[in-house]
Amino acid sequence: MGAIEPIHILIVLIVVLLLFGAKRIPELGRSLGSGIRELKKSTQEFHRPVEAGVEAGPRAQAALMAPSTAPGPDVRGASAGDVSASRQDA
């Protein structure tokens, strides 16, 4: 009862054929395939920097995680308009 048998697959295929029709099934297959390709591409793009960090070692990972030491604009005593103007100048 718990296993998927060939008759179950056949029933699902017949229901899909009845719901979408023979003309739309190839279109659905193409869109499903392109969706899967996009998912694989995005997961590979996500894993590349993570794997590069793992291969670089803990010292490089610490450098990536360290806060920026670049000085920001001095905003003490400035109004909101002054801060946005200084950001546009930079």
N, CA, C and O atoms as CSV, one atom per row, in Angstrom:
chain,resi,resn,atom,element,x,y,z
A,1,MET,N,N,0.817,-1.191,0.000
A,1,MET,CA,C,0.000,0.000,0.000
A,1,MET,C,C,0.859,1.251,0.000
A,1,MET,O,O,0.469,2.239,-0.623
A,2,GLY,N,N,2.023,1.265,0.674
A,2,GLY,CA,C,2.842,2.450,0.799
A,2,GLY,C,C,3.696,2.736,-0.431
A,2,GLY,O,O,4.125,3.875,-0.612
A,3,ALA,N,N,3.955,1.760,-1.273
A,3,ALA,CA,C,4.827,1.954,-2.430
A,3,ALA,C,C,4.046,2.514,-3.615
A,3,ALA,O,O,2.852,2.263,-3.773
A,4,ILE,N,N,4.751,3.275,-4.437
A,4,ILE,CA,C,4.133,3.785,-5.670
A,4,ILE,C,C,4.252,2.701,-6.730
A,4,ILE,O,O,5.349,2.255,-7.068
A,5,GLU,N,N,3.132,2.298,-7.231
A,5,GLU,CA,C,3.092,1.246,-8.237
A,5,GLU,C,C,2.857,1.865,-9.612
A,5,GLU,O,O,2.425,3.014,-9.704
A,6,PRO,N,N,3.133,1.121,-10.676
A,6,PRO,CA,C,2.933,1.653,-12.030
A,6,PRO,C,C,1.503,2.112,-12.305
A,6,PRO,O,O,1.295,3.042,-13.084
A,7,ILE,N,N,0.535,1.485,-11.688
A,7,ILE,CA,C,-0.856,1.890,-11.910
A,7,ILE,C,C,-1.107,3.284,-11.346
A,7,ILE,O,O,-1.897,4.043,-11.907
A,8,HIS,N,N,-0.446,3.627,-10.245
A,8,HIS,CA,C,-0.585,4.966,-9.669
A,8,HIS,C,C,-0.034,6.030,-10.611
A,8,HIS,O,O,-0.645,7.082,-10.805
A,9,ILE,N,N,1.118,5.746,-11.190
A,9,ILE,CA,C,1.721,6.689,-12.147
A,9,ILE,C,C,0.824,6.858,-13.355
A,9,ILE,O,O,0.649,7.972,-13.848
A,10,LEU,N,N,0.251,5.759,-13.840
A,10,LEU,CA,C,-0.648,5.818,-14.987
A,10,LEU,C,C,-1.884,6.661,-14.680
A,10,LEU,O,O,-2.324,7.441,-15.526
A,11,ILE,N,N,-2.437,6.516,-13.504
A,11,ILE,CA,C,-3.608,7.307,-13.116
A,11,ILE,C,C,-3.260,8.791,-13.066
A,11,ILE,O,O,-4.030,9.622,-13.548
A,12,VAL,N,N,-2.112,9.132,-12.491
A,12,VAL,CA,C,-1.687,10.537,-12.420
A,12,VAL,C,C,-1.499,11.099,-13.823
A,12,VAL,O,O,-1.912,12.228,-14.090
A,13,LEU,N,N,-0.886,10.339,-14.723
A,13,LEU,CA,C,-0.675,10.808,-16.100
A,13,LEU,C,C,-2.004,11.038,-16.815
A,13,LEU,O,O,-2.146,12.011,-17.556
A,14,ILE,N,N,-2.962,10.170,-16.606
A,14,ILE,CA,C,-4.277,10.342,-17.235
A,14,ILE,C,C,-4.974,11.586,-16.704
A,14,ILE,O,O,-5.591,12.326,-17.471
A,15,VAL,N,N,-4.883,11.823,-15.401
A,15,VAL,CA,C,-5.498,13.015,-14.809
A,15,VAL,C,C,-4.837,14.280,-15.358
A,15,VAL,O,O,-5.527,15.247,-15.681
A,16,VAL,N,N,-3.521,14.281,-15.465
A,16,VAL,CA,C,-2.804,15.441,-16.019
A,16,VAL,C,C,-3.227,15.667,-17.465
A,16,VAL,O,O,-3.456,16.807,-17.867
A,17,LEU,N,N,-3.331,14.624,-18.235
A,17,LEU,CA,C,-3.758,14.744,-19.625
A,17,LEU,C,C,-5.167,15.321,-19.721
A,17,LEU,O,O,-5.439,16.158,-20.582
A,18,LEU,N,N,-6.049,14.885,-18.854
A,18,LEU,CA,C,-7.417,15.395,-18.874
A,18,LEU,C,C,-7.483,16.860,-18.427
A,18,LEU,O,O,-8.260,17.642,-18.975
A,19,LEU,N,N,-6.674,17.227,-17.441
A,19,LEU,CA,C,-6.707,18.598,-16.925
A,19,LEU,C,C,-6.110,19.610,-17.901
A,19,LEU,O,O,-6.692,20.671,-18.130
A,20,PHE,N,N,-4.958,19.289,-18.473
A,20,PHE,CA,C,-4.230,20.269,-19.268
A,20,PHE,C,C,-4.369,20.072,-20.771
A,20,PHE,O,O,-4.152,21.017,-21.529
A,21,GLY,N,N,-4.714,18.907,-21.212
A,21,GLY,CA,C,-4.834,18.647,-22.642
A,21,GLY,C,C,-3.497,18.300,-23.263
A,21,GLY,O,O,-2.440,18.594,-22.706
A,22,ALA,N,N,-3.560,17.671,-24.427
A,22,ALA,CA,C,-2.347,17.194,-25.078
A,22,ALA,C,C,-1.481,18.335,-25.598
A,22,ALA,O,O,-0.264,18.183,-25.697
A,23,LYS,N,N,-2.081,19.472,-25.931
A,23,LYS,CA,C,-1.312,20.578,-26.500
A,23,LYS,C,C,-0.487,21.309,-25.450
A,23,LYS,O,O,0.577,21.839,-25.772
A,24,ARG,N,N,-0.949,21.353,-24.206
A,24,ARG,CA,C,-0.247,22.120,-23.175
A,24,ARG,C,C,0.811,21.321,-22.439
A,24,ARG,O,O,1.654,21.917,-21.768
A,25,ILE,N,N,0.806,20.029,-22.531
A,25,ILE,CA,C,1.756,19.206,-21.778
A,25,ILE,C,C,3.208,19.489,-22.197
A,25,ILE,O,O,4.053,19.618,-21.312
A,26,PRO,N,N,3.549,19.593,-23.492
A,26,PRO,CA,C,4.940,19.931,-23.840
A,26,PRO,C,C,5.353,21.306,-23.308
A,26,PRO,O,O,6.491,21.494,-22.878
A,27,GLU,N,N,4.431,22.256,-23.341
A,27,GLU,CA,C,4.728,23.594,-22.817
A,27,GLU,C,C,5.000,23.527,-21.313
A,27,GLU,O,O,5.926,24.173,-20.822
A,28,LEU,N,N,4.209,22.761,-20.591
A,28,LEU,CA,C,4.421,22.595,-19.157
A,28,LEU,C,C,5.760,21.926,-18.870
A,28,LEU,O,O,6.450,22.294,-17.919
A,29,GLY,N,N,6.126,20.954,-19.682
A,29,GLY,CA,C,7.414,20.277,-19.522
A,29,GLY,C,C,8.587,21.221,-19.743
A,29,GLY,O,O,9.572,21.183,-19.005
A,30,ARG,N,N,8.475,22.075,-20.772
A,30,ARG,CA,C,9.548,23.051,-21.029
A,30,ARG,C,C,9.685,24.044,-19.887
A,30,ARG,O,O,10.795,24.352,-19.454
A,31,SER,N,N,8.567,24.540,-19.405
A,31,SER,CA,C,8.638,25.514,-18.318
A,31,SER,C,C,9.153,24.866,-17.035
A,31,SER,O,O,9.887,25.500,-16.277
A,32,LEU,N,N,8.784,23.634,-16.787
A,32,LEU,CA,C,9.297,22.923,-15.621
A,32,LEU,C,C,10.808,22.712,-15.750
A,32,LEU,O,O,11.544,22.883,-14.779
A,33,GLY,N,N,11.265,22.345,-16.941
A,33,GLY,CA,C,12.693,22.154,-17.166
A,33,GLY,C,C,13.488,23.432,-17.007
A,33,GLY,O,O,14.571,23.416,-16.422
A,34,SER,N,N,12.969,24.546,-17.519
A,34,SER,CA,C,13.684,25.808,-17.374
A,34,SER,C,C,13.697,26.257,-15.914
A,34,SER,O,O,14.671,26.858,-15.460
A,35,GLY,N,N,12.639,25.975,-15.187
A,35,GLY,CA,C,12.615,26.298,-13.759
A,35,GLY,C,C,13.653,25.512,-12.982
A,35,GLY,O,O,14.319,26.051,-12.098
A,36,ILE,N,N,13.788,24.250,-13.311
A,36,ILE,CA,C,14.783,23.407,-12.643
A,36,ILE,C,C,16.193,23.882,-12.985
A,36,ILE,O,O,17.064,23.900,-12.115
A,37,ARG,N,N,16.432,24.270,-14.254
A,37,ARG,CA,C,17.747,24.796,-14.641
A,37,ARG,C,C,18.084,26.069,-13.879
A,37,ARG,O,O,19.214,26.235,-13.421
A,38,GLU,N,N,17.118,26.968,-13.739
A,38,GLU,CA,C,17.339,28.208,-12.989
A,38,GLU,C,C,17.649,27.915,-11.533
A,38,GLU,O,O,18.518,28.557,-10.943
A,39,LEU,N,N,16.953,26.956,-10.951
A,39,LEU,CA,C,17.199,26.591,-9.564
A,39,LEU,C,C,18.615,26.048,-9.396
A,39,LEU,O,O,19.314,26.426,-8.456
A,40,LYS,N,N,19.043,25.167,-10.297
A,40,LYS,CA,C,20.401,24.621,-10.223
A,40,LYS,C,C,21.436,25.719,-10.383
A,40,LYS,O,O,22.442,25.737,-9.673
A,41,LYS,N,N,21.193,26.646,-11.324
A,41,LYS,CA,C,22.131,27.740,-11.561
A,41,LYS,C,C,22.265,28.631,-10.331
A,41,LYS,O,O,23.373,29.012,-9.956
A,42,SER,N,N,21.149,28.960,-9.709
A,42,SER,CA,C,21.203,29.835,-8.540
A,42,SER,C,C,21.845,29.140,-7.351
A,42,SER,O,O,22.552,29.790,-6.581
A,43,THR,N,N,21.625,27.847,-7.172
A,43,THR,CA,C,22.275,27.149,-6.070
A,43,THR,C,C,23.774,27.035,-6.301
A,43,THR,O,O,24.550,27.105,-5.348
A,44,GLN,N,N,24.199,26.859,-7.566
A,44,GLN,CA,C,25.631,26.825,-7.855
A,44,GLN,C,C,26.269,28.181,-7.597
A,44,GLN,O,O,27.378,28.250,-7.068
A,45,GLU,N,N,25.580,29.265,-7.964
A,45,GLU,CA,C,26.111,30.599,-7.714
A,45,GLU,C,C,26.198,30.885,-6.220
A,45,GLU,O,O,27.081,31.624,-5.783
A,46,PHE,N,N,25.297,30.313,-5.435
A,46,PHE,CA,C,25.330,30.485,-3.987
A,46,PHE,C,C,26.475,29.688,-3.371
A,46,PHE,O,O,27.135,30.170,-2.451
A,47,HIS,N,N,26.718,28.474,-3.867
A,47,HIS,CA,C,27.718,27.606,-3.266
A,47,HIS,C,C,29.148,28.004,-3.620
A,47,HIS,O,O,30.061,27.697,-2.853
A,48,ARG,N,N,29.381,28.668,-4.737
A,48,ARG,CA,C,30.749,29.033,-5.132
A,48,ARG,C,C,31.465,29.873,-4.077
A,48,ARG,O,O,32.569,29.507,-3.673
A,49,PRO,N,N,30.886,30.988,-3.610
A,49,PRO,CA,C,31.595,31.768,-2.594
A,49,PRO,C,C,31.756,31.016,-1.274
A,49,PRO,O,O,32.758,31.184,-0.580
A,50,VAL,N,N,30.780,30.196,-0.933
A,50,VAL,CA,C,30.868,29.433,0.304
A,50,VAL,C,C,32.003,28.432,0.216
A,50,VAL,O,O,32.788,28.296,1.154
A,51,GLU,N,N,32.097,27.725,-0.914
A,51,GLU,CA,C,33.165,26.752,-1.092
A,51,GLU,C,C,34.525,27.439,-1.159
A,51,GLU,O,O,35.511,26.904,-0.651
A,52,ALA,N,N,34.591,28.618,-1.779
A,52,ALA,CA,C,35.857,29.348,-1.847
A,52,ALA,C,C,36.305,29.752,-0.450
A,52,ALA,O,O,37.497,29.707,-0.147
A,53,GLY,N,N,35.371,30.143,0.399
A,53,GLY,CA,C,35.712,30.493,1.767
A,53,GLY,C,C,36.194,29.303,2.560
A,53,GLY,O,O,37.103,29.433,3.380
A,54,VAL,N,N,35.604,28.147,2.333
A,54,VAL,CA,C,36.016,26.935,3.035
A,54,VAL,C,C,37.410,26.526,2.590
A,54,VAL,O,O,38.229,26.117,3.413
A,55,GLU,N,N,37.689,26.631,1.289
A,55,GLU,CA,C,39.001,26.259,0.775
A,55,GLU,C,C,40.075,27.245,1.207
A,55,GLU,O,O,41.234,26.858,1.356
A,56,ALA,N,N,39.720,28.505,1.412
A,56,ALA,CA,C,40.707,29.517,1.770
A,56,ALA,C,C,41.199,29.349,3.203
A,56,ALA,O,O,42.328,29.732,3.510
A,57,GLY,N,N,40.396,28.797,4.065
A,57,GLY,CA,C,40.818,28.571,5.433
A,57,GLY,C,C,40.202,29.572,6.388
A,57,GLY,O,O,39.535,30.520,5.975
A,58,PRO,N,N,40.439,29.342,7.692
A,58,PRO,CA,C,39.793,30.177,8.700
A,58,PRO,C,C,40.288,31.621,8.722
A,58,PRO,O,O,39.517,32.517,9.068
A,59,ARG,N,N,41.538,31.874,8.367
A,59,ARG,CA,C,42.048,33.241,8.399
A,59,ARG,C,C,41.365,34.104,7.342
A,59,ARG,O,O,41.026,35.258,7.605
A,60,ALA,N,N,41.163,33.552,6.152
A,60,ALA,CA,C,40.474,34.292,5.095
A,60,ALA,C,C,39.002,34.482,5.445
A,60,ALA,O,O,38.419,35.519,5.131
A,61,GLN,N,N,38.402,33.492,6.092
A,61,GLN,CA,C,37.013,33.632,6.504
A,61,GLN,C,C,36.866,34.737,7.534
A,61,GLN,O,O,35.892,35.489,7.499
A,62,ALA,N,N,37.818,34.847,8.450
A,62,ALA,CA,C,37.763,35.900,9.459
A,62,ALA,C,C,37.889,37.268,8.802
A,62,ALA,O,O,37.243,38.221,9.236
A,63,ALA,N,N,38.714,37.377,7.763
A,63,ALA,CA,C,38.863,38.648,7.060
A,63,ALA,C,C,37.579,39.021,6.329
A,63,ALA,O,O,37.226,40.197,6.252
A,64,LEU,N,N,36.883,38.024,5.795
A,64,LEU,CA,C,35.630,38.296,5.111
A,64,LEU,C,C,34.547,38.729,6.087
A,64,LEU,O,O,33.692,39.544,5.742
A,65,MET,N,N,34.574,38.198,7.287
A,65,MET,CA,C,33.544,38.478,8.270
A,65,MET,C,C,33.844,39.723,9.104
A,65,MET,O,O,32.968,40.208,9.820
A,66,ALA,N,N,35.068,40.247,9.022
A,66,ALA,CA,C,35.450,41.402,9.834
A,66,ALA,C,C,34.695,42.637,9.363
A,66,ALA,O,O,34.409,42.774,8.174
A,67,PRO,N,N,34.369,43.535,10.287
A,67,PRO,CA,C,33.689,44.767,9.885
A,67,PRO,C,C,34.628,45.655,9.081
A,67,PRO,O,O,35.850,45.573,9.204
A,68,SER,N,N,34.038,46.492,8.268
A,68,SER,CA,C,34.813,47.389,7.424
A,68,SER,C,C,35.526,48.421,8.287
A,68,SER,O,O,34.958,48.931,9.253
A,69,THR,N,N,36.774,48.726,7.936
A,69,THR,CA,C,37.536,49.731,8.675
A,69,THR,C,C,37.571,51.058,7.936
A,69,THR,O,O,38.246,51.991,8.371
A,70,ALA,N,N,36.846,51.155,6.816
A,70,ALA,CA,C,36.816,52.401,6.055
A,70,ALA,C,C,36.028,53.446,6.829
A,70,ALA,O,O,34.945,53.151,7.334
A,71,PRO,N,N,36.551,54.659,6.932
A,71,PRO,CA,C,35.829,55.684,7.686
A,71,PRO,C,C,34.584,56.137,6.939
A,71,PRO,O,O,34.590,56.272,5.715
A,72,GLY,N,N,33.527,56.368,7.689
A,72,GLY,CA,C,32.287,56.865,7.110
A,72,GLY,C,C,32.233,58.375,7.238
A,72,GLY,O,O,33.136,58.986,7.809
A,73,PRO,N,N,31.185,58.975,6.713
A,73,PRO,CA,C,31.070,60.427,6.827
A,73,PRO,C,C,30.820,60.829,8.274
A,73,PRO,O,O,30.143,60.120,9.018
A,74,ASP,N,N,31.371,61.969,8.663
A,74,ASP,CA,C,31.176,62.479,10.010
A,74,ASP,C,C,29.818,63.157,10.066
A,74,ASP,O,O,29.629,64.220,9.475
A,75,VAL,N,N,28.874,62.552,10.769
A,75,VAL,CA,C,27.500,63.052,10.771
A,75,VAL,C,C,27.107,63.648,12.110
A,75,VAL,O,O,25.935,63.958,12.324
A,76,ARG,N,N,28.053,63.814,13.007
A,76,ARG,CA,C,27.720,64.390,14.309
A,76,ARG,C,C,27.291,65.841,14.131
A,76,ARG,O,O,28.024,66.643,13.551
A,77,GLY,N,N,26.122,66.174,14.623
A,77,GLY,CA,C,25.621,67.534,14.568
A,77,GLY,C,C,25.069,67.941,13.212
A,77,GLY,O,O,24.770,69.116,13.000
A,78,ALA,N,N,24.925,66.991,12.285
A,78,ALA,CA,C,24.411,67.315,10.956
A,78,ALA,C,C,22.940,66.951,10.882
A,78,ALA,O,O,22.478,66.036,11.564
A,79,SER,N,N,22.213,67.673,10.048
A,79,SER,CA,C,20.807,67.343,9.847
A,79,SER,C,C,20.687,66.257,8.787
A,79,SER,O,O,21.671,65.909,8.134
A,80,ALA,N,N,19.494,65.729,8.618
A,80,ALA,CA,C,19.285,64.661,7.643
A,80,ALA,C,C,19.600,65.132,6.240
A,80,ALA,O,O,20.137,64.358,5.448
A,81,GLY,N,N,19.288,66.373,5.902
A,81,GLY,CA,C,19.594,66.906,4.568
A,81,GLY,C,C,21.077,67.017,4.326
A,81,GLY,O,O,21.549,66.780,3.214
A,82,ASP,N,N,21.826,67.378,5.369
A,82,ASP,CA,C,23.279,67.482,5.231
A,82,ASP,C,C,23.909,66.122,4.993
A,82,ASP,O,O,24.849,65.999,4.208
A,83,VAL,N,N,23.394,65.092,5.670
A,83,VAL,CA,C,23.936,63.741,5.522
A,83,VAL,C,C,23.684,63.239,4.118
A,83,VAL,O,O,24.591,62.678,3.504
A,84,SER,N,N,22.473,63.419,3.579
A,84,SER,CA,C,22.181,62.933,2.225
A,84,SER,C,C,22.991,63.708,1.199
A,84,SER,O,O,23.386,63.134,0.184
A,85,ALA,N,N,23.254,64.999,1.425
A,85,ALA,CA,C,24.061,65.779,0.499
A,85,ALA,C,C,25.509,65.299,0.520
A,85,ALA,O,O,26.158,65.250,-0.524
A,86,SER,N,N,26.017,64.947,1.691
A,86,SER,CA,C,27.404,64.468,1.770
A,86,SER,C,C,27.541,63.104,1.110
A,86,SER,O,O,28.595,62.791,0.556
A,87,ARG,N,N,26.507,62.297,1.161
A,87,ARG,CA,C,26.550,60.988,0.502
A,87,ARG,C,C,26.537,61.153,-1.020
A,87,ARG,O,O,27.174,60.370,-1.725
A,88,GLN,N,N,25.841,62.133,-1.525
A,88,GLN,CA,C,25.792,62.353,-2.974
A,88,GLN,C,C,27.121,62.882,-3.477
A,88,GLN,O,O,27.499,62.611,-4.617
A,89,ASP,N,N,27.841,63.634,-2.650
A,89,ASP,CA,C,29.148,64.167,-3.051
A,89,ASP,C,C,30.181,63.069,-3.148
A,89,ASP,O,O,31.111,63.169,-3.949
A,90,ALA,N,N,30.041,62.016,-2.349
A,90,ALA,CA,C,31.061,60.977,-2.298
A,90,ALA,C,C,31.042,60.085,-3.472
A,90,ALA,O,O,31.851,59.161,-3.560
